[in-house]
Structure formats: C-alpha cells, structure tokens
C-alpha cells in the first residue's frame, strides 16, 4: 500500500490558541459597496462572510479606494511588547493582498465598458504585491454563443497573469469566494499572530513600504488609503498616459515603466520621437529600449504595433 507523503513543515510556528498571546489579529476589509445596498446578493455575501468559521469576528466593511477586499493586521498589546520597535497597540498594518471580485456577468459587462482595464490599472498602482482577480461563476457559460467576447476575456485574463502578475482565481459560486477569503485570513493570521512572524514580516516590508510617522516605519491602512485616494483624485498626465498604454495588447506595467524611463512620459514625446526617425527605426524604437532591472524587453511585435498606432493614416485589422 502506498504511504502518504510526510506533510511539509510550516516555516513559522502555529498561532497561539489564546488571543491574549496573539501578536496581531488579521482582518478582512471588504468594500462596503460589495456588502451594502438593496441587493439581496450583497446582504447574503456579508452574512456568509460573517458566519464562516475562519472569518468570525474578522470582517470589517469600509469604502476602499481601490479593489473589493484587502487584509490588515491589527497589533495587540502582546505584539507591542513582543520586540523592540514594534508598532503601538491598535496599529493597522497594511498587508500585501488586494482582491478585485467579479461575478461572471459583471466580468463581461466590465470588459465591454472599459471598467475592467481601469480597475486592473489602479490595482497595479496600489503598491500591493499580491494582487488577485476573483471570478465568481463560469464566464465560459456566460459567453456561450459569443465567441468574440469569450476570446477577449481569455486574452485579458492571460495578460493579467503573464504581464501584470495578477493572480486569477476562479470560484464556482459565492460560497467558494468566501472560502477563498477565509483561507487568506487564516494563512496570514497563522504567521502574523506570532511575535517572530510579525517581527519578520515588518522587517522585510519597512524598506519597501516607506516610513510612517508614529507607527515605527510601518505602512498603515489609513496612510495607504490616504495615498491612493490622493493619487486617484489628482490624475497626472503621466498617469493618464499610463492608463492609455495599459489597454494596448502586450503592454503591461513593467513595459510601461520601460517606456517612461526612456523619457517618453507623454504621447507627444513619443510622437515627436517617431517623427524624427525613419520608418524602419521607428518600428523598432521601443524594442531597442533597455529593460529595467528584473524586467522584460518590449517585443518587436508590440514595438511595431505602437509605431503604427501613432503613424498610420488609417487603421485596419491587426495582422
């Protein structure tokens, strides 16, 4: 008889059973537009979240500046006293996770009206490193009979995964989404509930998240919310240009950074560069740009496509 494999050991100890020994408590913060209003499905979603054993007492509703759900770790008295430089009791440490939730029907509608691309852009600009698109229900069933839309959705989801590093999670229904949220909270709580886990996480993230006065260099939820709202409230020309480029096939955040770093920070700057070059050099302009550390080259196909977008007198079908 085949023997079961030995379980893989956790790299951190289990969270203490007693809440009085817990260094921090991890909460799921859900956008209130997902849970409030006259829609019965919204009320049902909030109810399912709150009765889930892994989420009991761990669900907060707020108006998020982007996304539909995120995670925070609220430091306890035990956590404050656990190690030198620990944040004060009650500090809400902003974690990496940011989730956008779509039903299959809403996925189709959002792609048609352009909301989906805009939401993906702001997620990528959120500063969070663990980004997830949750699709609830079968988009294959919703697009049955519409091959063009099915192809567009498939291409868009593939692009999210490959080019923008956004994880696509498909669930069968609302219950599956709730279980996924519960798993996220349990996983983070197991680590950040211990003093060693909390200290290790903070040590690694202080340099990347930036200093926060009064919170020992920790990015708090309130500061993150403030920064994102300010960024969305005052869209610069560069941000609008980035958003425009983000909808082009093959151009994601990494390649947008390459174009910006080369000095083409507005459409006019890129158009002027094309105007100074021959047809051949213009078609290869973006492909010759050096990638940023850890990034990727812009492909010849994308380089030629963008050149044609700026220089063609009329547009025809893509080859």
N, C-alpha and C positions, 0 to 999 in steps of 0.2 A: 504494500500500500504506500502510495506517495505521501511523504511527510510535508506538512505545511512549512513554509519558509519562516525563519525567525523574524519577528517584527523588527522594523528599523527603529533604532533608539532615537528618541527626541533629543535635539541639541540643547534643550533647556529643560529644567525641572517642571513638573506639573504645577499649576496654580494652586496656592494654598486653599484648603477646604473652607477655612474660616475667613469671612470677609474682613474681619479685623486685622488679618495678616496680609491682606492683598495690597500690593504697592500702588496699583491703579485699577480702575474699572473701565472696561471698554464699552462704549455705547454706539449704537447705530443711529445716525442722524439722518432722518428722512425728510425730503422736501414736503412741506405741508400741502402743496398742490397735488401731491400723489395720494394724500390721505383725507383731504377735507373737501367740502362741497356737497352738492345734492346727489352726486353719482353714488349708486349703491355699491359699485365695484370699488370705489375709493374707500368707503367705510369698511367694506369687507377686507380690503387689503390691510388696513390699520389693525383691525381686530385679529386677523391671522398673525400679524407680526407680534402683537402683544401676548397672545396665548401660546406662542411657540415656546417650548421649554428652554431653548437656548437663548431666547430674547426677552424672557420675562424680566421686567424692570430695567431693560437695557435699550429701550426705544425712545428717541426724542424727535419731536417734529419741529422743524424750523423752515424758514424761507431760505433755501440755498441759493447762492449767487450763480452756480452752475452745477449741472448734474442733478440726479434724483436721490442719491444717498452717499454718505461718507461715514468714516469712523473717527471717533475721538477717544483718547484715553484720559480719564479724569483722575488726577493724582490724589491719593488718600493721605491721611496723617502718617500712616505707616510708610508710605512712599517718600514723603517729605523727609522723614527721619532716617531713611534707609542708607543714604550715601551722601557724601559731600557734593554740593552743587545741585541737589535735587530741586525740582520746581516746588513752589509753595502748594499747600493743600488746596484743592479745587481747581488748579490749573488744567485747562482742557488742551491737551497736546493733540495737534492735528496729525493724523496718521496718513499713510500713503494712498489709501483706497478712495477712488471716486467712481461711482457707478451711474450709468445712464440706463434707465429701464424703458423698454418699448414693448407693447403688445404687437403681435404680427400685423394687425390692421394699422396701428399707428406708425409702424415702421414704413409701410408703403406710403401712407399719407405724408410722412415727414420727408421722405425722399422726393416725392413729387413737388412739394412746395419749398424745398431747399433748407428746411429746418435741420435736417439730419447732418448735413455738411457743416452748418454753422455750429451745431452742438458739439460735433467732433472737434472742431477748431478750438472752441473755448475749453473743452476738456484738456486738450493738449497744452493749452496755455495756462492751465490751473496750477502747475508746479507739482502736481501729484505724479508719482511714478508707477502706480498700479491702477491702470485705467481699464474699466470693463463696460462693455455694452451687453446688457441682458436683453435677450429677445424672448418674449413670453408667448408661446404658441408657435404653430408652424407657418412660417412665411411661405413655404413651398405650397401649402394648401391655399393660402390667401391669394397667391399669384397664379393658381391653376387657370389656364386659359389665356394668360398674359405673358407670353414668352419674353417679350422685351423687358417688362418690369422685373421678371424673375432674373434675367441676365444682369440687369442694372444692380439689383440688390446683391446678387452673388459677387459681382465685381467690387461693389462698395465694401462689403464685409471683408473680402480678401485684402483689399487695400488697407483697411483698418488694422488688420492683423500683421501684414507684412511690412507696410511702410510707416505706419503710425504707432506701432507697438501697443495697440488697444486690443485687449483680450475680448473675444466674442463668446459669450456664454448663452447657450440656448436651453430654455426650460420648457417643459410640457405645458405648464399652467401656472396660476398664481401660487399654488402650494409649492411648486418647485422653486420659484423665485424666493419665497420665504425661507425655504430650507437652505438655499444658497447664501442668503444674507446671514442666517443663523450660523452657518459654517464659518463665514468670515469673522464674525464676532467671537466665536469660540476659539478659533485659531489665534487671533491676536490676544485675546484675554489670557490664554494659556501662557503666552510668552510675557506679556507686559504686566501680568499680575504678580510676577516675582520681582524682587528688588534687582537681581542680576539682569533679568531680561529688560526691565525698564531702563536701567543704567546703560546697558549695552546699546539699546535702541537709540537713546538720547545722544550718546557719544558719537554714533555714526551719523546722525542727522543734524547735529548742531551746525556743522560746517556748510552743509548744503542748503539748509532751510533758512539760515540767517539769524542774527541775534534779535531778541525781543526784549526790550527794557522791562525789568521787573519779573521776568519769567526765566531767568538764568539761561538766556540764549535759546529758548525753545519756541518753535513756531506754534502759536496758539490758534485755536479755531477762530476766535474773534479777529485776530490780526489777518489771518488768511481771508476771512470773509470780507474784511475792510479793503484789502488789497485787490481782490477780484472784482468787487463792486466798483472800485475806483477805475480799474482797468477797463471794465465794460462800459462805464459811464462816459469815459473820455476816450473814444477810439481815435488813435492817431492815424495819419495817412499810411504809415508803415503797417499798422495792424490791419487796415482795410485791404492793403495790397497783399498782405499775407493771406487773408481770408480769400481773396480772389484767386490767388495761386493754389490754395489748398483744394479747390474744386477741380483742378486740372488733373487728368489721368497721369499717374506716375509721379506726382509732386506732393510729397508729404512734408511734415515739419522739419525733418532733417535736411531735405534738399532745399526747402525754403531758407533755412539758415545759411546754406552754402551760397545761395543767390544774394542774400542780404549782406553776407560777409564780403562778397566781391564788390560791393558798392552799389548794387542795383536795388536801392531801397524804395524806389517809386517806379511806376510803369514808364514814366517819362525818361528816367535814367536808362532803362533797358532799351526803350525805343531809340534813344539817341545813340546808344552803342551799336545797335543794328544798322542805323543809318550811316555809320562810318565804315562799315565792313562790307566786303564783297558777299555775294550770295553764299558761296561755299564756306567762308569764315563765319558768317552769321549763323548758318545752320549748325555749326559745331561749337559755337561760343560757350554755351552752358556746359556741354560735355567736357570741355577743357578746364573747367574751374576745379581747383584742388578741393578735395573733400575736407571737412573739418575732422579733428581727431576722433576716431571711432565712428565716423560717418560713412557715407557711400557716395560714389561718383554719380553724377546725373547721366543717364543713359543717352546714347546718340539719338534714339527714337524720341525721347522726351525733348531733347535739345532742338531737334528739327521741328517738332510739333509746336513748341513755344515760338520759335522763329516764324513759322508760318502764321501763327495766330496774330503776330504783330505786323507782318509784312504783306500778307496775301490781300489782293484787291477784292476777292470774293471767296467765300467759304464753300467747300464741297464736302462730300463724305470723307471720313478718315480712311486712310489706306491701311 
